[in-house]
């Protein structure tokens, strides 16, 4: 159906559309007159977005503001808060239980069952007309109450805000009392732990004799161990040289002792070597001049034998001395190493016990200070929420107004009338234009003829 055909249908079915529009507007007028006006008032509460550290008492930024505001919204929308609202409204004379009693009996048959008493039923009814929304960016809670009058809606919204702040304040105070009692118990526990840590440290000092000065003892022992290790390395080098010289001495004939390499440490051997070389040259001259029977030759030969014994003895004794020195230093190094290890172990145990004492003392001081703070907090009223915007009466209804309902009815009437006109037209299958025929037959229209009465045409395909 084309646009021209659609307008032709609307013109042909004008009365159907008019009656439908009239009926819808009439129904809208009746609804507008029957529906009572409802007025919405809102109160805004600012919530502190910080949280208090239970140990340090410092205020810290809250990590999950949205979840926290959701919890606070649940508190406002709880039955406990609504019951406080009822008590407040009754005290100020804004509510009477007798006004609700008849309706309550009609709705619940007046049976006094757990959770079905009059106040509980009124609280649930108030919550049905209450809407709570949270704004994490502004850290605010908005309470909206919808009631039959502007003043009553504003009074009920403010009553919900006041009851919530009272509930939060009471909870904070009771929570402070509980924390103070809990921290008091913890204080005694940590006091015992501190005393036990001090006793363990004192017993360790009495048993080992390791006090704070033991650190200097450990450092001195480590320095001494380093010195012994250095001397041991030097002694091992000397011993290696002495043992090598002793082995060479065993392989060298006595006549070659004069050329044997002697270290500077063997001063007697080196002196004997120098004297031996002189005597060997002197004995050779005597042998060449006077022969081996000469008394000087015999005396020189005897002196050479003595000097060879001196060289032999000094080399062997030095090898024995260096070996004994290495063995002695090895034992000293082992003893000193064990002493250092014992001191290190004692120092580690001492540091652990001393750290336990310091940790226990700091924790005990912190718990004691926190106990005093919570006790003071329980006696001082601390409010983390305050009323940012108080609800005020408004003259503008929250529900659709009478004229808005009429306009909506008019629009619905036009839409429904047009829909009915098209539906009826399709059911009757009338042809009201050449475009309809062309669309239905899939053939072009060759000509149209006007007949008799105006606006009447015979259509030829």
C-alpha positions in Angstrom: 0.0 0.0 0.0 1.4 3.3 -1.1 1.3 6.6 0.7 -1.5 8.0 -1.5 -3.5 4.8 -1.0 -3.0 5.1 2.7 -4.3 8.6 2.8 -7.2 7.5 0.7 -8.0 4.8 3.2 -7.9 7.3 6.1 -10.2 9.7 4.3 -12.6 6.9 3.5 -12.6 5.5 7.0 -12.8 9.0 8.7 -15.7 8.1 10.9 -14.0 4.9 12.3 -10.9 6.9 13.1 -13.0 9.7 14.7 -15.0 7.3 16.9 -11.8 5.5 18.0 -10.1 8.8 18.8 -13.2 10.0 20.8 -13.4 6.8 22.8 -9.6 6.8 23.6 -9.7 10.5 24.7 -12.8 9.8 26.8 -11.1 6.9 28.5 -8.0 9.1 29.1 -10.1 11.8 30.7 -11.7 9.2 33.0 -8.3 7.8 33.9 -7.0 11.4 34.5 -9.9 12.2 36.8 -9.7 8.8 38.6 -6.0 8.6 39.3 -5.0 10.6 42.4 -2.1 12.9 42.2 1.1 11.6 43.8 4.0 13.9 44.9 7.6 12.9 45.2 10.1 14.5 47.6 13.7 13.7 47.9 16.4 14.1 50.6 20.1 13.8 49.9 22.6 12.4 52.4 26.4 12.9 52.2 28.3 9.8 53.2 31.9 9.9 54.2 33.8 7.9 51.6 36.7 7.2 54.0 37.3 4.2 56.2 39.1 3.9 59.5 41.9 1.4 60.0 41.1 -0.7 63.0 44.7 -1.0 64.1 46.2 2.5 63.4 43.0 4.5 63.7 44.0 6.4 60.6 41.4 7.5 58.0 42.1 5.8 54.6 40.3 6.2 51.2 37.6 3.6 50.8 38.5 1.1 48.1 35.0 0.0 47.0 32.8 3.1 47.3 30.0 1.6 45.2 29.7 -1.5 47.3 29.8 0.6 50.5 27.0 2.9 49.2 25.0 -0.2 48.2 25.3 -1.5 51.8 24.1 1.9 53.1 21.2 1.9 50.7 20.2 -1.5 52.0 20.3 -0.1 55.5 18.0 2.8 54.5 15.6 0.4 52.8 15.6 -2.1 55.7 12.6 -2.8 57.9 14.6 -1.7 61.0 15.0 1.7 59.5 11.4 1.9 58.5 10.3 1.0 62.1 12.4 3.9 63.3 10.6 6.2 60.8 7.3 5.0 62.2 8.3 5.8 65.8 9.5 9.3 64.7 6.3 10.0 62.7 4.1 8.9 65.6 6.1 11.0 68.1 5.7 14.1 65.9 2.0 13.4 65.3 2.4 12.9 61.5 1.1 9.3 61.6 -1.6 7.5 63.5 -1.7 3.7 63.7 -5.5 3.8 63.8 -5.6 5.3 60.3 -3.9 2.1 59.0 -5.6 -0.4 61.3 -8.7 -0.9 59.2 -6.7 -1.3 56.0 -4.3 -3.7 57.7 -7.1 -5.9 58.9 -8.6 -5.9 55.4 -5.4 -6.9 53.8 -4.1 -9.4 56.3 -7.3 -10.5 58.1 -5.9 -9.0 61.3 -4.0 -12.2 62.2 -1.2 -11.4 64.7 1.5 -13.6 63.4 5.3 -13.2 63.6 6.1 -10.5 61.0 2.5 -9.6 60.5 1.9 -7.0 63.2 0.5 -3.6 62.4 3.9 -1.7 62.6 5.7 -4.2 60.4 2.9 -4.0 57.8 3.1 -0.2 57.8 6.9 -0.4 57.5 6.7 -2.6 54.5 4.0 -0.2 53.0 6.3 2.8 53.5 9.2 0.9 51.9 7.1 0.2 48.8 6.8 4.0 48.3 10.4 4.7 49.0 13.2 4.7 46.4 16.9 4.9 47.3 19.7 5.7 44.8 23.4 6.1 45.2 26.0 8.2 43.4 29.5 6.8 43.8 31.2 9.9 42.3 29.6 12.3 44.8 29.3 9.8 47.6 25.7 10.6 48.2 22.5 8.7 48.9 19.2 10.1 47.6 15.9 9.1 49.4 12.8 9.6 47.3 9.3 9.1 48.9 6.1 9.3 46.8 3.0 10.2 48.8 -0.5 11.7 48.3 0.5 15.2 49.4 3.7 17.3 49.0 4.1 18.1 52.7 3.6 14.4 53.7 6.1 13.2 51.1 8.7 15.7 52.3 8.1 14.8 55.9 8.4 11.0 55.2 11.6 11.4 53.1 13.2 13.5 55.9 12.1 10.9 58.5 13.8 8.2 56.5 17.0 10.3 56.4 16.9 11.1 60.1 16.2 7.5 61.1 19.1 6.3 58.9 21.6 8.7 60.5 20.4 7.7 64.0 20.8 4.1 63.1 24.3 4.6 61.7 25.3 6.6 64.7 24.0 4.0 67.2 25.7 1.3 65.2 29.0 3.2 65.2 28.8 3.7 68.9 28.0 0.1 69.6 30.7 -1.0 67.2 33.2 1.2 69.1 32.1 -0.5 72.4 32.6 -3.9 70.8 36.0 -2.9 69.4 37.1 -1.4 72.7 36.2 -4.7 74.5 37.9 -6.7 71.8 41.0 -4.6 71.8 41.0 -4.9 75.6 41.1 -8.7 75.4 43.8 -8.5 72.7 45.8 -6.1 74.9 46.0 -8.7 77.7 47.0 -11.4 75.2 49.8 -9.3 73.6 51.0 -8.3 77.1 51.5 -12.0 77.9 53.2 -12.5 74.6 55.6 -9.5 75.3 56.4 -10.9 78.7 57.1 -14.4 77.3 59.4 -12.9 74.6 61.3 -11.0 77.2 61.7 -14.1 79.4 62.9 -16.2 76.4 65.5 -13.5 75.6 66.7 -13.3 79.2 67.0 -17.1 79.5 69.0 -17.2 76.3 71.4 -14.5 77.6 71.8 -16.3 80.9 72.5 -19.7 79.2 74.9 -18.5 76.5 76.3 -15.3 78.0 75.7 -13.7 74.6 74.6 -10.1 75.1 74.7 -7.1 72.8 78.5 -7.0 73.1 78.5 -10.4 71.5 78.3 -8.7 68.1 81.8 -7.2 68.7 83.0 -10.7 69.8 81.8 -12.2 66.6 83.5 -9.5 64.5 86.8 -10.0 66.5 86.6 -13.8 66.0 86.0 -13.3 62.3 89.1 -11.0 62.0 91.2 -13.6 64.0 90.0 -16.4 61.7 91.0 -14.4 58.7 94.5 -13.8 60.2 94.9 -17.6 61.0 93.8 -18.4 57.5 96.4 -16.1 56.0 99.1 -17.5 58.2 98.0 -21.0 57.2 98.3 -20.2 53.6 101.8 -18.8 54.1 102.8 -21.9 56.2 101.5 -24.2 53.5 103.6 -22.4 50.9 106.7 -22.7 53.1 106.0 -26.4 53.8 105.7 -27.1 50.1 109.0 -25.5 49.5 110.6 -27.3 52.5 109.3 -30.7 51.5 110.4 -30.2 47.9 113.9 -29.3 49.1 114.0 -32.3 51.4 113.1 -34.6 48.6 115.8 -33.0 46.4 118.3 -33.5 49.2 117.6 -37.2 49.3 118.3 -37.5 45.6 121.5 -35.3 45.7 124.9 -36.8 46.5 126.8 -35.3 49.4 129.5 -34.0 47.1 126.9 -31.8 45.4 125.5 -30.2 48.6 127.4 -27.1 47.8 125.3 -26.5 44.7 122.0 -27.4 46.4 119.5 -24.4 46.1 118.9 -23.1 49.6 116.1 -20.6 50.5 116.9 -17.5 52.5 115.0 -19.0 55.5 117.8 -21.6 55.9 120.5 -19.2 57.0 122.7 -21.9 58.7 122.5 -24.0 55.5 123.4 -21.1 53.3 126.4 -20.2 55.6 127.5 -23.9 55.6 127.2 -24.0 51.8 129.4 -20.9 51.4 132.0 -22.4 53.8 131.7 -25.8 52.1 132.6 -24.4 48.6 135.7 -22.7 50.1 136.9 -25.8 51.8 136.3 -28.0 48.7 138.6 -25.6 46.7 141.1 -25.5 49.5 141.2 -29.3 49.8 141.7 -29.7 46.1 144.8 -27.4 46.3 146.2 -29.3 49.2 145.6 -32.6 47.4 147.4 -31.3 44.3 150.4 -30.0 46.3 150.9 -32.3 49.3 148.6 -35.3 48.7 145.7 -36.7 50.7 148.0 -37.7 53.6 148.7 -34.1 54.6 147.2 -33.0 57.9 145.5 -30.0 56.4 143.8 -32.2 53.8 142.5 -34.5 56.5 141.3 -31.6 58.6 139.6 -30.0 55.6 137.9 -33.3 54.7 136.6 -33.6 58.3 135.3 -30.0 58.2 133.6 -30.7 54.8 131.8 -33.8 56.3 130.7 -31.7 59.2 129.3 -28.9 57.0 127.5 -31.5 54.8 125.8 -32.8 58.0 124.8 -29.3 58.9 123.2 -28.8 55.5 121.5 -32.1 55.6 120.2 -31.6 59.1 119.0 -28.0 58.5 117.0 -29.0 55.4 115.3 -31.9 57.2 114.6 -30.0 60.3 113.1 -27.1 58.3 110.8 -29.6 56.5 109.8 -31.1 59.8 109.2 -27.7 61.3 107.1 -26.4 58.4 105.0 -29.6 58.5 104.3 -29.3 62.2 103.5 -25.6 61.8 100.9 -26.4 59.1 99.3 -29.0 61.3 99.2 -26.6 64.2 97.6 -23.8 62.1 95.1 -26.3 60.6 93.9 -27.1 64.1 93.8 -23.5 65.2 91.8 -22.6 62.0 89.3 -25.4 62.7 88.9 -24.3 66.3 88.5 -20.7 65.3 86.1 -21.5 62.5 83.9 -23.5 64.9 84.0 -20.6 67.4 82.9 -18.2 64.7 80.0 -20.6 63.7 78.9 -20.9 67.3 78.9 -17.1 67.7 77.0 -16.6 64.4 74.4 -19.1 65.6 74.1 -17.4 68.9 73.8 -14.0 67.2 71.1 -15.3 64.9 69.1 -16.7 67.9 69.7 -13.5 69.8 68.5 -11.3 66.9 65.4 -13.4 66.5 64.5 -13.2 70.2 65.3 -9.5 70.3 63.1 -8.9 67.2 60.3 -10.9 68.8 60.5 -8.7 71.9 60.5 -5.5 69.8 57.6 -6.7 67.7 55.6 -7.8 70.7 56.3 -4.4 72.3 55.2 -2.4 69.3 52.1 -4.5 68.9 51.2 -4.2 72.5 51.7 -0.4 72.4 49.5 -0.2 69.3 46.7 -2.3 70.8 46.8 -0.3 74.0 46.6 3.0 72.2 43.8 1.6 70.0 41.9 0.4 73.0 42.0 3.9 74.6 40.9 5.4 71.3 37.9 3.1 70.8 36.9 3.7 74.4 36.9 7.4 73.8 35.2 7.0 70.5 32.4 5.1 72.2 31.8 8.0 74.5 31.9 10.7 71.8 29.2 10.9 69.2 30.8 10.4 65.8 28.7 10.8 62.7 30.1 9.9 59.3 26.9 10.9 57.4 25.0 14.2 57.3 21.9 15.5 55.6 23.1 17.4 52.5 19.7 18.5 51.1 16.5 18.3 53.1 13.4 17.3 51.4 10.9 20.2 50.7 7.3 20.0 49.5 6.8 20.4 45.8 3.6 21.4 43.9 4.5 19.4 40.8 3.0 15.9 40.8 5.4 13.1 40.1 2.8 11.0 38.2 1.5 12.1 34.7 -0.8 15.1 35.0 -4.4 15.2 33.7 -3.5 17.0 30.5 -0.6 14.7 29.9 -2.9 11.7 30.2 -5.3 13.3 27.8 -2.6 14.0 25.2 -1.3 10.4 25.5 -4.9 9.2 25.0 -5.3 11.4 21.9 -2.1 10.0 20.4 -3.1 6.5 21.2 -6.5 7.1 19.7 -5.0 8.4 16.4 -2.7 5.4 16.2 -5.3 2.9 17.1 -7.9 4.5 14.7 -5.4 4.5 11.8 -4.5 0.9 12.5 -8.2 -0.2 12.6 -8.8 1.7 9.4 -6.0 -0.1 7.5 -7.0 -3.4 9.0 -10.7 -3.1 7.9 -9.6 -1.9 4.5 -7.4 -4.9 4.0 -10.1 -7.3 5.2 -12.6 -5.8 2.7 -10.0 -5.8 -0.1 -11.3 -2.6 -1.7 -9.4 -0.9 -4.6 -9.1 2.9 -4.0 -6.5 3.9 -6.6 -4.5 2.9 -9.7 -1.5 2.3 -7.5 -3.3 -0.4 -5.6 -4.3 -2.2 -8.9 -0.8 -1.9 -10.2 0.7 -3.3 -7.0 -1.8 -6.2 -6.9 -1.7 -7.3 -10.5 1.9 -6.6 -11.3 0.8 -4.9 -14.5 0.9 -1.3 -15.6 -2.3 0.9 -15.6 -3.0 2.1 -19.2 -5.7 4.6 -18.5 -8.3 5.9 -16.0 -11.8 7.1 -16.9 -13.9 9.5 -14.8 -17.6 8.4 -14.6 -20.8 10.1 -13.5 -20.4 11.5 -10.1 -17.3 13.4 -9.3 -14.4 11.6 -7.6 -15.6 8.3 -9.1 -13.3 6.5 -11.6 -13.4 3.3 -13.5 -10.0 1.7 -13.7 -8.8 -0.2 -16.7 -5.8 -2.5 -16.5 
